[in-house]
Amino acid sequence: MKLDELKQLTLKDPKPLQQVHNELASNTFTSLETACLLTTWDQHFQMNLIAAQRYMYETKYREEAVVSASVE
């Protein structure tokens, strides 16, 4: 589904955008071919949270490596 199609659906439907998006996402999960095309808002939030935590861990690890290298 393209962004233009999603915009058209939200213009026709008085429901909030998140609700329309989640309904479309839940419909795509019935087929394995389309399951990866559209994530729900909650899944998108979880993916961003995991990426942020990974970035924070890697940054902390790099800082510790620099400090230990400068001490030696």
Jmol script that loads the backbone (N, CA, C; Angstrom):
load data "model"
ATOM      1  N   MET A   1       0.842  -1.170   0.000  1.00  0.00           N
ATOM      2  CA  MET A   1       0.000   0.000   0.000  1.00  0.00           C
ATOM      3  C   MET A   1       0.889   1.235   0.000  1.00  0.00           C
ATOM      4  N   LYS A   2       0.551   2.168  -0.820  1.00  0.00           N
ATOM      5  CA  LYS A   2       1.342   3.381  -0.928  1.00  0.00           C
ATOM      6  C   LYS A   2       0.776   4.461  -0.023  1.00  0.00           C
ATOM      7  N   LEU A   3       1.591   5.460   0.236  1.00  0.00           N
ATOM      8  CA  LEU A   3       1.196   6.551   1.119  1.00  0.00           C
ATOM      9  C   LEU A   3      -0.022   7.288   0.579  1.00  0.00           C
ATOM     10  N   ASP A   4      -0.099   7.468  -0.732  1.00  0.00           N
ATOM     11  CA  ASP A   4      -1.252   8.159  -1.327  1.00  0.00           C
ATOM     12  C   ASP A   4      -2.545   7.393  -1.062  1.00  0.00           C
ATOM     13  N   GLU A   5      -2.479   6.068  -1.158  1.00  0.00           N
ATOM     14  CA  GLU A   5      -3.661   5.254  -0.889  1.00  0.00           C
ATOM     15  C   GLU A   5      -4.089   5.379   0.568  1.00  0.00           C
ATOM     16  N   LEU A   6      -3.119   5.400   1.471  1.00  0.00           N
ATOM     17  CA  LEU A   6      -3.426   5.551   2.892  1.00  0.00           C
ATOM     18  C   LEU A   6      -4.071   6.907   3.157  1.00  0.00           C
ATOM     19  N   LYS A   7      -3.579   7.950   2.503  1.00  0.00           N
ATOM     20  CA  LYS A   7      -4.169   9.286   2.656  1.00  0.00           C
ATOM     21  C   LYS A   7      -5.610   9.297   2.174  1.00  0.00           C
ATOM     22  N   GLN A   8      -5.873   8.660   1.032  1.00  0.00           N
ATOM     23  CA  GLN A   8      -7.234   8.611   0.506  1.00  0.00           C
ATOM     24  C   GLN A   8      -8.168   7.874   1.462  1.00  0.00           C
ATOM     25  N   LEU A   9      -7.700   6.788   2.035  1.00  0.00           N
ATOM     26  CA  LEU A   9      -8.527   6.038   2.981  1.00  0.00           C
ATOM     27  C   LEU A   9      -8.827   6.854   4.229  1.00  0.00           C
ATOM     28  N   THR A  10      -7.851   7.604   4.710  1.00  0.00           N
ATOM     29  CA  THR A  10      -8.076   8.391   5.921  1.00  0.00           C
ATOM     30  C   THR A  10      -8.987   9.573   5.650  1.00  0.00           C
ATOM     31  N   LEU A  11      -8.994  10.099   4.429  1.00  0.00           N
ATOM     32  CA  LEU A  11      -9.907  11.191   4.099  1.00  0.00           C
ATOM     33  C   LEU A  11     -11.351  10.703   4.074  1.00  0.00           C
ATOM     34  N   LYS A  12     -11.557   9.477   3.616  1.00  0.00           N
ATOM     35  CA  LYS A  12     -12.904   8.918   3.533  1.00  0.00           C
ATOM     36  C   LYS A  12     -13.404   8.424   4.887  1.00  0.00           C
ATOM     37  N   ASP A  13     -12.514   8.048   5.756  1.00  0.00           N
ATOM     38  CA  ASP A  13     -12.866   7.424   7.026  1.00  0.00           C
ATOM     39  C   ASP A  13     -12.643   8.407   8.175  1.00  0.00           C
ATOM     40  N   PRO A  14     -13.647   8.643   9.025  1.00  0.00           N
ATOM     41  CA  PRO A  14     -13.476   9.608  10.121  1.00  0.00           C
ATOM     42  C   PRO A  14     -12.653   9.082  11.302  1.00  0.00           C
ATOM     43  N   LYS A  15     -12.206   7.836  11.225  1.00  0.00           N
ATOM     44  CA  LYS A  15     -11.418   7.272  12.324  1.00  0.00           C
ATOM     45  C   LYS A  15     -10.034   7.914  12.369  1.00  0.00           C
ATOM     46  N   PRO A  16      -9.392   7.885  13.538  1.00  0.00           N
ATOM     47  CA  PRO A  16      -8.024   8.417  13.633  1.00  0.00           C
ATOM     48  C   PRO A  16      -7.063   7.640  12.737  1.00  0.00           C
ATOM     49  N   LEU A  17      -6.019   8.319  12.299  1.00  0.00           N
ATOM     50  CA  LEU A  17      -5.042   7.722  11.387  1.00  0.00           C
ATOM     51  C   LEU A  17      -4.429   6.451  11.962  1.00  0.00           C
ATOM     52  N   GLN A  18      -4.086   6.464  13.253  1.00  0.00           N
ATOM     53  CA  GLN A  18      -3.471   5.280  13.861  1.00  0.00           C
ATOM     54  C   GLN A  18      -4.394   4.074  13.781  1.00  0.00           C
ATOM     55  N   GLN A  19      -5.683   4.298  13.996  1.00  0.00           N
ATOM     56  CA  GLN A  19      -6.631   3.190  13.963  1.00  0.00           C
ATOM     57  C   GLN A  19      -6.748   2.619  12.544  1.00  0.00           C
ATOM     58  N   VAL A  20      -6.827   3.496  11.544  1.00  0.00           N
ATOM     59  CA  VAL A  20      -6.896   3.036  10.154  1.00  0.00           C
ATOM     60  C   VAL A  20      -5.626   2.268   9.801  1.00  0.00           C
ATOM     61  N   HIS A  21      -4.488   2.802  10.195  1.00  0.00           N
ATOM     62  CA  HIS A  21      -3.200   2.156   9.904  1.00  0.00           C
ATOM     63  C   HIS A  21      -3.130   0.778  10.552  1.00  0.00           C
ATOM     64  N   ASN A  22      -3.549   0.674  11.814  1.00  0.00           N
ATOM     65  CA  ASN A  22      -3.506  -0.618  12.510  1.00  0.00           C
ATOM     66  C   ASN A  22      -4.453  -1.636  11.884  1.00  0.00           C
ATOM     67  N   GLU A  23      -5.614  -1.177  11.419  1.00  0.00           N
ATOM     68  CA  GLU A  23      -6.540  -2.094  10.757  1.00  0.00           C
ATOM     69  C   GLU A  23      -5.935  -2.629   9.459  1.00  0.00           C
ATOM     70  N   LEU A  24      -5.310  -1.740   8.697  1.00  0.00           N
ATOM     71  CA  LEU A  24      -4.660  -2.181   7.459  1.00  0.00           C
ATOM     72  C   LEU A  24      -3.520  -3.143   7.769  1.00  0.00           C
ATOM     73  N   ALA A  25      -2.761  -2.849   8.804  1.00  0.00           N
ATOM     74  CA  ALA A  25      -1.642  -3.713   9.178  1.00  0.00           C
ATOM     75  C   ALA A  25      -2.139  -5.078   9.620  1.00  0.00           C
ATOM     76  N   SER A  26      -3.219  -5.122  10.381  1.00  0.00           N
ATOM     77  CA  SER A  26      -3.722  -6.418  10.839  1.00  0.00           C
ATOM     78  C   SER A  26      -4.247  -7.240   9.666  1.00  0.00           C
ATOM     79  N   ASN A  27      -4.772  -6.577   8.641  1.00  0.00           N
ATOM     80  CA  ASN A  27      -5.226  -7.304   7.453  1.00  0.00           C
ATOM     81  C   ASN A  27      -4.059  -7.873   6.664  1.00  0.00           C
ATOM     82  N   THR A  28      -2.928  -7.192   6.662  1.00  0.00           N
ATOM     83  CA  THR A  28      -1.788  -7.697   5.896  1.00  0.00           C
ATOM     84  C   THR A  28      -1.159  -8.909   6.558  1.00  0.00           C
ATOM     85  N   PHE A  29      -1.345  -9.068   7.863  1.00  0.00           N
ATOM     86  CA  PHE A  29      -0.725 -10.185   8.564  1.00  0.00           C
ATOM     87  C   PHE A  29      -1.407 -11.515   8.273  1.00  0.00           C
ATOM     88  N   THR A  30      -2.529 -11.496   7.576  1.00  0.00           N
ATOM     89  CA  THR A  30      -3.182 -12.753   7.230  1.00  0.00           C
ATOM     90  C   THR A  30      -2.445 -13.473   6.109  1.00  0.00           C
ATOM     91  N   SER A  31      -1.600 -12.752   5.383  1.00  0.00           N
ATOM     92  CA  SER A  31      -0.829 -13.353   4.304  1.00  0.00           C
ATOM     93  C   SER A  31       0.656 -13.211   4.602  1.00  0.00           C
ATOM     94  N   LEU A  32       1.397 -14.290   4.453  1.00  0.00           N
ATOM     95  CA  LEU A  32       2.832 -14.238   4.723  1.00  0.00           C
ATOM     96  C   LEU A  32       3.570 -13.344   3.738  1.00  0.00           C
ATOM     97  N   GLU A  33       3.039 -13.218   2.518  1.00  0.00           N
ATOM     98  CA  GLU A  33       3.712 -12.387   1.519  1.00  0.00           C
ATOM     99  C   GLU A  33       3.627 -10.906   1.860  1.00  0.00           C
ATOM    100  N   THR A  34       2.569 -10.492   2.552  1.00  0.00           N
ATOM    101  CA  THR A  34       2.384  -9.066   2.833  1.00  0.00           C
ATOM    102  C   THR A  34       2.646  -8.702   4.288  1.00  0.00           C
ATOM    103  N   ALA A  35       2.992  -9.672   5.110  1.00  0.00           N
ATOM    104  CA  ALA A  35       3.156  -9.398   6.543  1.00  0.00           C
ATOM    105  C   ALA A  35       4.270  -8.404   6.830  1.00  0.00           C
ATOM    106  N   CYS A  36       5.296  -8.384   6.013  1.00  0.00           N
ATOM    107  CA  CYS A  36       6.427  -7.492   6.274  1.00  0.00           C
ATOM    108  C   CYS A  36       6.227  -6.104   5.685  1.00  0.00           C
ATOM    109  N   LEU A  37       5.170  -5.870   4.957  1.00  0.00           N
ATOM    110  CA  LEU A  37       5.010  -4.594   4.259  1.00  0.00           C
ATOM    111  C   LEU A  37       4.516  -3.464   5.146  1.00  0.00           C
ATOM    112  N   LEU A  38       3.741  -3.772   6.159  1.00  0.00           N
ATOM    113  CA  LEU A  38       3.113  -2.722   6.950  1.00  0.00           C
ATOM    114  C   LEU A  38       3.126  -3.133   8.417  1.00  0.00           C
ATOM    115  N   THR A  39       3.788  -2.361   9.245  1.00  0.00           N
ATOM    116  CA  THR A  39       3.832  -2.665  10.673  1.00  0.00           C
ATOM    117  C   THR A  39       2.803  -1.825  11.409  1.00  0.00           C
ATOM    118  N   THR A  40       2.356  -2.300  12.555  1.00  0.00           N
ATOM    119  CA  THR A  40       1.440  -1.507  13.366  1.00  0.00           C
ATOM    120  C   THR A  40       2.233  -0.418  14.069  1.00  0.00           C
ATOM    121  N   TRP A  41       1.522   0.551  14.627  1.00  0.00           N
ATOM    122  CA  TRP A  41       2.197   1.648  15.328  1.00  0.00           C
ATOM    123  C   TRP A  41       3.004   1.110  16.495  1.00  0.00           C
ATOM    124  N   ASP A  42       2.462   0.120  17.210  1.00  0.00           N
ATOM    125  CA  ASP A  42       3.170  -0.448  18.361  1.00  0.00           C
ATOM    126  C   ASP A  42       4.451  -1.154  17.927  1.00  0.00           C
ATOM    127  N   GLN A  43       4.385  -1.897  16.836  1.00  0.00           N
ATOM    128  CA  GLN A  43       5.583  -2.578  16.347  1.00  0.00           C
ATOM    129  C   GLN A  43       6.634  -1.571  15.905  1.00  0.00           C
ATOM    130  N   HIS A  44       6.192  -0.493  15.264  1.00  0.00           N
ATOM    131  CA  HIS A  44       7.128   0.543  14.824  1.00  0.00           C
ATOM    132  C   HIS A  44       7.815   1.179  16.030  1.00  0.00           C
ATOM    133  N   PHE A  45       7.047   1.445  17.091  1.00  0.00           N
ATOM    134  CA  PHE A  45       7.614   2.013  18.318  1.00  0.00           C
ATOM    135  C   PHE A  45       8.630   1.056  18.928  1.00  0.00           C
ATOM    136  N   GLN A  46       8.295  -0.234  18.978  1.00  0.00           N
ATOM    137  CA  GLN A  46       9.209  -1.225  19.553  1.00  0.00           C
ATOM    138  C   GLN A  46      10.509  -1.312  18.760  1.00  0.00           C
ATOM    139  N   MET A  47      10.412  -1.271  17.420  1.00  0.00           N
ATOM    140  CA  MET A  47      11.622  -1.332  16.603  1.00  0.00           C
ATOM    141  C   MET A  47      12.513  -0.119  16.862  1.00  0.00           C
ATOM    142  N   ASN A  48      11.896   1.062  16.978  1.00  0.00           N
ATOM    143  CA  ASN A  48      12.684   2.265  17.260  1.00  0.00           C
ATOM    144  C   ASN A  48      13.310   2.201  18.646  1.00  0.00           C
ATOM    145  N   LEU A  49      12.581   1.678  19.625  1.00  0.00           N
ATOM    146  CA  LEU A  49      13.098   1.566  20.985  1.00  0.00           C
ATOM    147  C   LEU A  49      14.299   0.618  21.026  1.00  0.00           C
ATOM    148  N   ILE A  50      14.199  -0.511  20.360  1.00  0.00           N
ATOM    149  CA  ILE A  50      15.302  -1.472  20.324  1.00  0.00           C
ATOM    150  C   ILE A  50      16.524  -0.858  19.646  1.00  0.00           C
ATOM    151  N   ALA A  51      16.302  -0.140  18.552  1.00  0.00           N
ATOM    152  CA  ALA A  51      17.423   0.493  17.851  1.00  0.00           C
ATOM    153  C   ALA A  51      18.085   1.547  18.734  1.00  0.00           C
ATOM    154  N   ALA A  52      17.284   2.318  19.473  1.00  0.00           N
ATOM    155  CA  ALA A  52      17.843   3.346  20.359  1.00  0.00           C
ATOM    156  C   ALA A  52      18.640   2.715  21.494  1.00  0.00           C
ATOM    157  N   GLN A  53      18.123   1.633  22.060  1.00  0.00           N
ATOM    158  CA  GLN A  53      18.843   0.955  23.139  1.00  0.00           C
ATOM    159  C   GLN A  53      20.152   0.366  22.627  1.00  0.00           C
ATOM    160  N   ARG A  54      20.136  -0.200  21.431  1.00  0.00           N
ATOM    161  CA  ARG A  54      21.352  -0.761  20.845  1.00  0.00           C
ATOM    162  C   ARG A  54      22.383   0.348  20.621  1.00  0.00           C
ATOM    163  N   TYR A  55      21.934   1.498  20.133  1.00  0.00           N
ATOM    164  CA  TYR A  55      22.837   2.619  19.893  1.00  0.00           C
ATOM    165  C   TYR A  55      23.452   3.104  21.203  1.00  0.00           C
ATOM    166  N   MET A  56      22.632   3.202  22.257  1.00  0.00           N
ATOM    167  CA  MET A  56      23.139   3.660  23.554  1.00  0.00           C
ATOM    168  C   MET A  56      24.164   2.671  24.103  1.00  0.00           C
ATOM    169  N   TYR A  57      23.907   1.370  23.952  1.00  0.00           N
ATOM    170  CA  TYR A  57      24.835   0.346  24.439  1.00  0.00           C
ATOM    171  C   TYR A  57      26.157   0.433  23.684  1.00  0.00           C
ATOM    172  N   GLU A  58      26.076   0.556  22.354  1.00  0.00           N
ATOM    173  CA  GLU A  58      27.300   0.618  21.549  1.00  0.00           C
ATOM    174  C   GLU A  58      28.108   1.870  21.870  1.00  0.00           C
ATOM    175  N   THR A  59      27.432   2.989  22.092  1.00  0.00           N
ATOM    176  CA  THR A  59      28.122   4.231  22.433  1.00  0.00           C
ATOM    177  C   THR A  59      28.826   4.092  23.774  1.00  0.00           C
ATOM    178  N   LYS A  60      28.141   3.496  24.750  1.00  0.00           N
ATOM    179  CA  LYS A  60      28.737   3.301  26.073  1.00  0.00           C
ATOM    180  C   LYS A  60      29.944   2.370  25.976  1.00  0.00           C
ATOM    181  N   TYR A  61      29.825   1.309  25.181  1.00  0.00           N
ATOM    182  CA  TYR A  61      30.923   0.352  25.016  1.00  0.00           C
ATOM    183  C   TYR A  61      32.137   1.033  24.388  1.00  0.00           C
ATOM    184  N   ARG A  62      31.890   1.885  23.377  1.00  0.00           N
ATOM    185  CA  ARG A  62      32.993   2.598  22.731  1.00  0.00           C
ATOM    186  C   ARG A  62      33.674   3.554  23.705  1.00  0.00           C
ATOM    187  N   GLU A  63      32.880   4.260  24.514  1.00  0.00           N
ATOM    188  CA  GLU A  63      33.454   5.199  25.486  1.00  0.00           C
ATOM    189  C   GLU A  63      34.307   4.463  26.512  1.00  0.00           C
ATOM    190  N   GLU A  64      33.827   3.303  26.986  1.00  0.00           N
ATOM    191  CA  GLU A  64      34.597   2.515  27.949  1.00  0.00           C
ATOM    192  C   GLU A  64      35.894   2.010  27.322  1.00  0.00           C
ATOM    193  N   ALA A  65      35.855   1.634  26.054  1.00  0.00           N
ATOM    194  CA  ALA A  65      37.056   1.155  25.371  1.00  0.00           C
ATOM    195  C   ALA A  65      38.078   2.279  25.230  1.00  0.00           C
ATOM    196  N   VAL A  66      37.612   3.490  24.961  1.00  0.00           N
ATOM    197  CA  VAL A  66      38.517   4.632  24.824  1.00  0.00           C
ATOM    198  C   VAL A  66      39.150   4.962  26.165  1.00  0.00           C
ATOM    199  N   VAL A  67      38.350   4.940  27.232  1.00  0.00           N
ATOM    200  CA  VAL A  67      38.866   5.246  28.570  1.00  0.00           C
ATOM    201  C   VAL A  67      39.889   4.198  28.994  1.00  0.00           C
ATOM    202  N   SER A  68      39.589   2.920  28.779  1.00  0.00           N
ATOM    203  CA  SER A  68      40.528   1.871  29.188  1.00  0.00           C
ATOM    204  C   SER A  68      41.801   1.909  28.343  1.00  0.00           C
ATOM    205  N   ALA A  69      41.700   2.294  27.092  1.00  0.00           N
ATOM    206  CA  ALA A  69      42.889   2.392  26.242  1.00  0.00           C
ATOM    207  C   ALA A  69      43.771   3.567  26.664  1.00  0.00           C
ATOM    208  N   SER A  70      43.150   4.647  27.108  1.00  0.00           N
ATOM    209  CA  SER A  70      43.939   5.814  27.510  1.00  0.00           C
ATOM    210  C   SER A  70      44.593   5.602  28.877  1.00  0.00           C
ATOM    211  N   VAL A  71      44.027   4.730  29.719  1.00  0.00           N
ATOM    212  CA  VAL A  71      44.590   4.445  31.039  1.00  0.00           C
ATOM    213  C   VAL A  71      45.830   3.573  30.898  1.00  0.00           C
ATOM    214  N   GLU A  72      45.798   2.657  29.965  1.00  0.00           N
ATOM    215  CA  GLU A  72      46.914   1.715  29.792  1.00  0.00           C
ATOM    216  C   GLU A  72      48.042   2.374  29.144  1.00  0.00           C
TER     217      GLU A  72
END
end "model"
wireframe off; spacefill off
backbone 0.3
color backbone group
